[in-house]
Each structure stands twice: as C-alpha cells, then as structure tokens.
Amino acid sequence: MVRWTTRAAGILMILGMAAGCAGSGQAAKGSSPRPVSHKPQQAQSPTPTPKATATAAEIDAMIAKMSVAEKVGQLFMPVLYGQAADTVSGDNQARYGVGTAAKAIAKYRPGGVILFPWAGNVKSVRQVVALTNGLQKASPEIPLLIGADQENGRVSRLAPLITVLPGASTIGRTGEPSLARRAAEVTGSELLALGVNLDFAPVADVNVNPRNPVIGPRSYGDDPKKVAAMVAAAVRGFHDAKVASTAKHFPGHGDTTVDSHTGLPVIDHTRTQWAKLDAPPFEAAVEAGVDAIMSAHVVMPELDPSGDPATLSKKILTGLLRERLGFEGVVFTDALDMAGVRKKYGDGEVAVRAILAGADMMLMPPDFPKAHGAVMAAVKSGRISQARLDESVRRILTLKDRRGLLREAPVADAAAAEKLINSPAHREVAREIEEKAGS
C-alpha cells in the first residue's frame, strides 16, 4: 500500500516548503475564512493560492509504486450513502458489499466521492463537515476529491445549507462577467468550508435551443461569446476560492430536445457550427485554467459518425478536447447511471470504453463493482495499457496536487463554516446579481 502522507512530507522536505493545512486551500482549524467582498476589486479568497508541491518526476515516482488496484480506484467517483462515514447503510451494503462509506473507501480506494441529498449526505452544516472529514480520514494514503453538483439555480445539491445564489441564466442577464466570478467565489468558499474541494460547475453549454429540456436556465445564455466570458470568469472565481472547477458538458449540450438522463440526444451541428456555437465557452474555460471538463452523453454525427455518445468517443474527447483545444486536465464522464450512455453497452463495458476514449474519472457508475472489475480486467489483459492507465492517474494526482491535496487531507472546521456560510457579504452578492439582472 502506498503511504502518501509520508511521501508528501518527503516532497516538502525536498522542495523546502513548509507543511500545513492552510496551504491546502482549507482554512486552518479554528480560523474563520474571510468573506467575499461585495466589491469586485477587493474580492479576497480564504487562504493564499496553494502551490504545487510535487514535480512531474515525483508524481511519476508515486505512480510507479502504486498497485494496479490503487490506480484503477483513482479513476472512480461514486456516490456513498449515509450522513457520516461510519453510518451503516443498506445501500452501501448492497452496492459495495460493505456497510459504511468508510469501509467502501478502504475496499476500493476511489479517487473521489460526490455528495447528494438523496444519498443522505446533506442534512446540516455540522453534519456535512463531519462527513467530509470522516471520508478523508478513511482515505489516508491518497486524499479524496470530494465533489458536489452546485451550479446554483435549478441544480443546487447543497441547498438550502449554503447561500442561495441566482442561476447562470440570471447572472448572464446582468451582462457582467465580474458577477459570475464573484458568485463562483462565494459558492466555492462555502463549499471548501464544508470540506468539498471540487464543484461540477460552471455549465459551458450555449442554450441555442429554447426547447432544451435539460440545460435551459442552467446556461449563461444563447450567445457563445457572452457565455464564454461568463464561463471564464466563473472558473477564475472558483479558483479565487481555491476550489477545483469543472466545465460541462463537452462538446456541448445546448442544442438538444432530449434529456440525456432519459435518452440519447443527437445534435447535427457540422464541425463549423460546433466551432462557432459550442466550442467558445470550452476554449475560454481551458484558457482560464479550468481543472476538469465533463463529457456529455450526446451524439454528434458530424464530429464522430460512430453513433457513440461523446463520453465514449475518442474522436471527441481525445481528438477535439485534448488535441484541438489543448486541454491537459482531468476529463470526467457525466454520470454513468444516465440512460444516454447505458443504451448500447453494459455498465462494465461503458467504463472501459470511456477510458479508451480519453476520460479520466468515471462519475457515479450504477454498478460500481462491475465497472471497477471491468477496468481491472481490461488493464490486466492489455486492452487498457499501463501507459494509458498511468496517464489518467497522473492527471488526477496533478489536479489533487495543485489543489493542495497530496500534502495531506484538509480538515474542515464546522464553526468557521457556520460563520462564513450565508454571511451578510455573501447574501449581498446574491442581491446585487438579482438587482442587475432585473429580477
């Protein structure tokens, strides 16, 4: 078993950097993160920007010491059930063969976990803080990415705990990217206070189809250039808060009439139309340094005639995203329990094909043991090469390192979180957005 805390300490000695959990982007225990100012030029982040602590060579050395099972585990971000890491849950038992989230982490060593109210994860500020601290404690070798789907507006998985902020369409109506940045910083700082270090936001889809049943007000608007400016600003806002950001849903989910949760949308944009309508916000996100990009379960025949959704398309995830847009960060699949990606292949094969297409982290596989086992088998057979596996692990560990997570797991502080969350300064940002949007 790879002992990451020991290795991280060695890295700090090599680089001559002082260790401490403040550098992880989390406020030191007992301290209170500074609230976001209502003046854009004075917006402050809770802690100094975390610096990378490991060189590429050192991360490669870490990867070389990992077992195949440890590497494969890093490629998954499942849902775990219960209000606390040690809460016994029938859902955990049925899905993972163990009763608690902590035991599931010890068994599979996933790269991360995503929180949901329907999984019993979100009840109160103090409960979420205790949960995220408990989840991190269960993963001492490699700290976890703990994610949430907190776009604000329609998709707000941590509501009503955190400050209620307008959704993207309302922010878009203000015409002021600075407000997108400030909203993202508010949300990001509150997530971090809860122990959540990655947000599945911002939405980078351009809502060019008014009949779109799944994006709609989740988008900043229908003008690619204006959406691009908002997306880039939001990415910077999350980074101001020291939280990882995820632009979604690549290559674009804005021109659909089918919800990929329940079906498989087909978008007939030509390559030229895609470059003009869909690509600009993702290009802007990459330029702004976005940490991760989420794939879409949509078919774009003009980009890939195979009939496979983008999540399973090497032409799209590798050809367009990696090679054309130059994205070097982590590629997440959209949730693998959605119908749009499950129709053609089984739950195990989908995970293998997503990795071969260029995805790095498999989000919410509906049958985790089957998906995990299929990837393990594909690596052992050589279908997924060791080099391809290492590519994804390297990107994931690099993201964790840049967000201060390889030094040691951050420890959230409940009292500091309660002081920061829904503070007057944060509510003022929400009020100003509503006022300038004319809501």
C-alpha positions in Angstrom: 0.0 0.0 0.0 1.3 3.4 -0.9 1.7 5.7 2.1 1.0 9.1 0.7 1.2 11.2 3.8 4.8 10.0 4.3 5.7 10.6 0.7 4.2 14.0 0.7 6.2 15.0 3.7 9.3 13.9 1.8 8.4 16.0 -1.1 8.0 19.0 1.1 11.5 18.4 2.5 12.9 18.1 -1.0 11.3 21.3 -2.1 12.0 23.2 1.1 8.4 24.1 1.6 6.7 24.4 4.9 3.8 21.9 5.5 0.5 23.0 6.9 -3.2 22.6 6.2 -3.6 26.3 5.4 -1.6 25.6 2.2 -4.1 23.0 1.1 -6.6 25.8 0.4 -8.6 25.0 3.6 -8.6 27.5 6.4 -6.6 26.4 9.4 -8.7 24.8 12.1 -10.1 27.3 14.5 -9.7 30.2 12.0 -12.5 31.9 10.1 -12.1 32.3 6.3 -12.6 35.9 5.1 -15.9 36.6 3.5 -16.1 37.5 -0.1 -16.2 41.3 -0.5 -19.1 42.9 -2.3 -16.6 45.0 -4.3 -15.1 43.0 -7.2 -11.7 44.6 -6.9 -11.5 43.7 -3.3 -12.7 40.1 -3.5 -10.5 38.0 -1.3 -10.0 34.3 -1.1 -9.9 32.5 2.2 -6.3 31.4 2.0 -3.2 32.0 -0.2 -3.2 30.2 -3.5 -2.0 26.6 -3.0 1.3 25.8 -4.7 2.2 22.6 -6.4 4.3 20.5 -4.0 5.3 17.7 -6.3 7.2 17.9 -9.6 6.1 15.8 -12.6 9.0 13.4 -11.9 7.9 13.0 -8.3 4.3 12.2 -9.3 5.6 9.7 -11.8 7.6 8.1 -9.0 4.5 7.9 -6.9 2.6 6.3 -9.7 5.4 3.7 -10.2 4.9 2.5 -6.6 1.1 2.1 -6.9 -0.6 -1.2 -7.5 -3.0 -1.7 -10.4 -5.9 -1.7 -8.0 -4.8 1.6 -6.4 -4.5 3.2 -9.8 -7.9 1.9 -11.0 -9.5 3.1 -7.8 -8.4 6.6 -8.6 -10.4 6.6 -11.8 -13.8 6.4 -10.0 -16.0 8.9 -8.2 -19.0 7.0 -6.8 -21.9 8.0 -4.5 -21.6 6.7 -1.0 -24.5 6.7 1.3 -25.2 8.0 4.8 -24.9 11.1 7.0 -21.5 10.0 8.4 -18.6 8.0 7.1 -19.2 5.3 9.7 -23.1 5.2 9.3 -24.2 1.7 8.4 -26.4 1.8 5.2 -28.2 -0.9 3.4 -27.4 1.0 0.2 -23.7 0.8 0.8 -24.0 -2.9 1.7 -26.0 -3.6 -1.5 -23.8 -1.6 -3.8 -20.3 -2.1 -2.4 -20.6 -5.2 -0.2 -19.7 -3.3 3.0 -22.0 -1.3 5.4 -20.3 2.1 5.6 -18.8 4.7 3.4 -15.5 4.4 5.2 -15.3 0.7 4.5 -16.2 1.2 0.9 -13.3 3.7 0.5 -10.9 1.3 2.2 -12.1 -1.5 -0.1 -11.9 0.3 -3.4 -9.8 3.4 -2.7 -11.7 5.7 -5.1 -10.2 8.9 -6.4 -13.2 10.8 -5.1 -16.8 10.9 -3.8 -19.7 13.0 -4.9 -22.3 14.2 -2.3 -26.1 14.2 -2.8 -29.1 14.9 -0.5 -30.8 11.8 -1.8 -27.9 9.7 -0.6 -28.4 11.0 2.9 -25.2 13.1 2.6 -26.6 16.6 3.2 -28.5 17.4 6.4 -26.8 20.3 8.2 -23.5 22.3 8.0 -22.0 20.4 11.0 -23.1 17.1 9.6 -21.6 17.7 6.2 -18.3 18.9 7.8 -18.2 15.8 9.9 -18.9 13.6 6.9 -16.3 15.1 4.6 -13.7 14.9 7.4 -14.7 11.3 8.0 -14.4 10.5 4.3 -10.9 12.0 4.1 -9.9 10.1 7.3 -10.9 6.9 5.6 -8.5 7.6 2.7 -5.2 8.3 4.4 -3.0 7.2 1.6 -4.4 9.5 -1.1 -6.8 12.3 -0.1 -10.1 12.4 -1.9 -11.6 14.8 -4.4 -15.0 15.5 -2.8 -17.3 16.9 -5.3 -20.8 18.4 -5.5 -23.1 19.4 -8.2 -23.6 23.0 -7.0 -24.3 25.1 -10.1 -26.8 27.3 -8.2 -30.3 27.9 -9.5 -32.0 24.7 -10.7 -29.1 22.4 -9.8 -28.2 23.1 -6.2 -27.4 19.9 -4.4 -26.2 21.6 -1.2 -29.2 23.8 -0.9 -30.5 25.1 1.5 -27.3 24.9 3.5 -25.3 27.4 1.5 -26.1 30.9 0.3 -28.9 30.9 -2.3 -27.4 32.5 -5.4 -29.1 33.1 -8.8 -28.6 30.5 -11.5 -26.4 31.0 -14.6 -29.2 32.5 -16.8 -29.9 35.2 -14.3 -26.2 36.0 -14.0 -26.0 36.0 -17.8 -28.7 38.7 -18.0 -26.5 41.1 -16.0 -24.0 41.2 -18.8 -21.2 41.4 -16.2 -18.7 38.6 -16.1 -17.4 40.0 -12.8 -20.6 38.9 -11.2 -20.1 35.4 -12.5 -16.7 35.4 -10.9 -18.0 36.7 -7.5 -20.8 34.2 -7.4 -18.4 31.4 -8.1 -16.1 32.6 -5.4 -19.0 32.8 -2.9 -20.1 29.3 -3.7 -16.5 27.9 -3.8 -15.5 29.4 -0.5 -18.6 27.9 1.2 -18.0 24.5 -0.4 -14.5 24.5 0.8 -15.6 25.4 4.3 -17.8 22.3 4.2 -14.9 20.1 3.0 -15.9 20.0 -0.6 -13.0 20.7 -2.9 -14.4 20.3 -6.4 -17.6 21.7 -8.0 -19.2 20.4 -11.1 -19.7 23.9 -12.4 -19.8 26.1 -14.5 -22.1 25.0 -17.2 -20.4 25.9 -20.5 -23.3 24.9 -22.8 -24.7 27.6 -25.0 -28.5 27.3 -24.8 -29.3 27.8 -28.5 -32.4 25.7 -28.5 -35.3 27.1 -26.4 -36.9 23.7 -26.3 -33.9 22.2 -24.5 -35.3 20.2 -21.6 -32.2 19.7 -19.6 -30.0 22.8 -19.9 -32.2 25.9 -20.2 -31.6 28.3 -17.3 -28.5 26.3 -16.3 -26.7 28.1 -19.2 -25.5 31.7 -19.1 -27.3 32.3 -22.4 -27.5 31.8 -26.1 -24.6 33.9 -27.3 -21.4 31.9 -27.5 -19.1 34.9 -26.9 -21.0 36.1 -23.9 -21.3 32.6 -22.4 -17.5 32.2 -22.9 -16.8 35.3 -21.0 -19.1 34.2 -18.1 -17.6 30.7 -18.0 -14.0 32.0 -17.9 -14.9 34.4 -15.1 -16.6 31.7 -13.1 -13.6 29.4 -13.4 -11.5 32.2 -12.0 -13.9 32.7 -9.2 -13.8 29.1 -8.1 -10.0 29.3 -8.2 -10.1 32.5 -6.1 -11.9 30.3 -3.6 -9.3 27.5 -4.0 -11.9 25.0 -5.3 -11.5 22.9 -8.4 -13.9 23.8 -11.2 -15.4 21.6 -13.9 -16.8 23.0 -17.2 -19.6 20.9 -18.6 -20.9 19.3 -20.9 -18.4 18.8 -23.7 -18.7 19.1 -26.7 -21.9 20.9 -25.9 -25.4 20.1 -24.7 -27.1 23.3 -25.6 -29.0 22.3 -28.8 -30.9 19.2 -27.7 -34.6 18.3 -27.3 -33.8 15.1 -25.4 -32.7 14.9 -21.8 -29.6 12.6 -21.7 -30.8 11.4 -18.3 -33.6 9.5 -20.0 -32.5 9.2 -23.7 -29.7 9.7 -26.1 -29.7 13.2 -27.7 -28.4 13.7 -31.3 -27.0 17.1 -32.3 -26.5 17.6 -36.0 -24.1 20.5 -35.8 -21.4 20.5 -38.5 -17.8 20.9 -37.4 -18.0 24.5 -38.5 -21.2 25.1 -36.5 -19.7 23.3 -33.5 -16.6 25.6 -33.6 -18.8 28.7 -33.8 -21.7 27.7 -31.4 -20.5 25.1 -28.9 -16.7 25.4 -28.6 -16.0 29.0 -27.5 -17.0 28.6 -23.8 -14.9 25.4 -23.5 -12.0 27.2 -25.2 -12.4 30.0 -22.7 -12.5 27.6 -19.8 -9.3 25.9 -20.9 -7.6 29.3 -21.3 -8.7 30.2 -17.8 -7.1 27.1 -16.4 -10.2 25.0 -15.6 -9.3 21.9 -13.6 -11.7 19.5 -15.2 -14.1 19.1 -18.1 -17.2 16.9 -18.0 -18.3 15.0 -21.1 -21.8 14.9 -22.5 -23.9 11.9 -23.3 -24.8 13.3 -26.7 -24.2 12.0 -30.2 -22.7 14.4 -32.7 -22.6 12.5 -36.0 -20.6 15.3 -37.8 -17.9 15.1 -35.1 -17.9 11.3 -34.8 -20.0 9.1 -37.2 -19.8 6.0 -34.9 -23.1 6.7 -33.2 -21.4 6.6 -29.8 -22.1 9.4 -27.3 -19.2 11.9 -26.7 -18.4 10.2 -23.4 -17.3 7.1 -25.4 -15.8 8.9 -28.4 -12.1 9.1 -28.9 -12.5 11.5 -31.8 -14.3 13.9 -29.4 -12.5 13.5 -26.1 -9.0 13.0 -27.4 -9.2 14.5 -30.9 -11.1 17.6 -30.1 -10.7 18.2 -26.4 -7.1 17.1 -25.9 -5.6 17.8 -29.3 -7.6 20.7 -30.7 -8.4 22.6 -27.5 -5.2 21.6 -25.8 -6.8 20.6 -22.5 -4.4 18.8 -20.2 -6.6 18.5 -17.1 -9.0 15.8 -15.8 -11.9 14.6 -18.0 -14.9 13.4 -16.0 -17.7 11.4 -17.6 -21.1 12.7 -16.9 -23.0 10.3 -14.5 -22.7 6.8 -15.9 -26.1 5.9 -14.5 -27.8 8.1 -17.1 -29.7 6.4 -19.9 -27.9 8.4 -22.6 -24.7 6.4 -22.1 -26.2 3.0 -21.0 -28.3 2.1 -24.0 -25.6 0.5 -26.2 -23.2 -1.1 -23.8 -23.3 -2.7 -20.3 -22.3 -0.9 -17.1 -18.8 -2.6 -17.1 -18.0 -2.0 -20.8 -19.1 1.6 -20.6 -16.3 2.4 -18.1 -13.7 0.7 -20.2 -14.8 2.5 -23.4 -14.9 5.8 -21.7 -11.3 5.4 -20.6 -10.2 4.3 -24.0 -11.9 7.4 -25.4 -9.9 9.7 -23.1 -11.9 10.1 -19.9 -10.0 10.0 -16.7 -12.7 9.8 -13.9 -15.9 7.7 -14.1 -18.7 9.5 -12.3 -21.4 7.6 -10.5 -21.2 4.1 -12.1 -24.6 2.4 -11.4 -22.8 -0.9 -10.7 -19.5 0.1 -9.2 -18.1 -3.4 -8.6 -18.9 -4.3 -12.2 -17.4 -1.2 -13.6 -14.3 -1.4 -11.4 -13.9 -5.1 -12.2 -14.2 -4.5 -16.0 -11.5 -1.8 -15.9 -9.2 -4.1 -13.8 -9.7 -6.9 -16.3 -9.1 -4.6 -19.3 -5.8 -3.4 -17.7 -4.7 -7.0 -16.9 -5.5 -8.1 -20.5 -3.7 -5.2 -22.0 -6.8 -3.7 -23.6 -6.2 -0.6 -21.4 -2.4 -0.3 -21.5 -0.4 0.6 -18.4 0.6 3.8 -20.1 -3.0 4.8 -20.7 -3.9 4.0 -17.1 -0.9 6.0 -15.8 -2.0 9.0 -18.0 -5.3 9.3 -16.2 -3.8 8.7 -12.7 -1.1 11.3 -13.4 -3.8 13.9 -14.4 -5.8 13.1 -11.3 -2.9 13.3 -8.9 -1.7 16.5 -10.6 -5.1 18.1 -10.0 -5.0 17.0 -6.4 -1.5 18.4 -6.0 -2.5 21.7 -7.5 -5.4 22.0 -5.0 -3.1 21.1 -2.1 -4.5 17.6 -1.6 -1.3 15.5 -1.8 0.3 17.1 1.2 -2.4 15.9 3.5 -6.2 15.8 3.5 -7.7 19.2 4.5 -9.7 19.3 7.7 -12.9 21.4 7.6 -13.9 23.4 10.7 -17.7 23.5 11.5 -17.6 26.7 13.5 -15.7 28.5 10.7 -18.1 27.1 8.1 -21.2 28.3 10.1 -19.7 31.8 10.3 -18.9 32.0 6.6 -21.9 30.3 5.0 -24.9 32.6 4.3 -23.0 35.6 5.7 -24.2 39.1 5.0 -21.5 39.7 2.5 -22.5 36.6 0.5 -26.1 37.5 0.6 -25.2 40.9 -0.7 -23.6 39.3 -3.8 -26.9 37.4 -4.5 -28.9 40.6 -4.0 -26.7 42.6 -6.4 -27.0 39.9 -9.1 -30.8 39.9 -8.9 -30.9 43.7 -9.0 -28.7 44.0 -12.0 -30.5 41.2 -13.8 -33.7 43.0 -13.3 -35.3 40.0 -11.5 
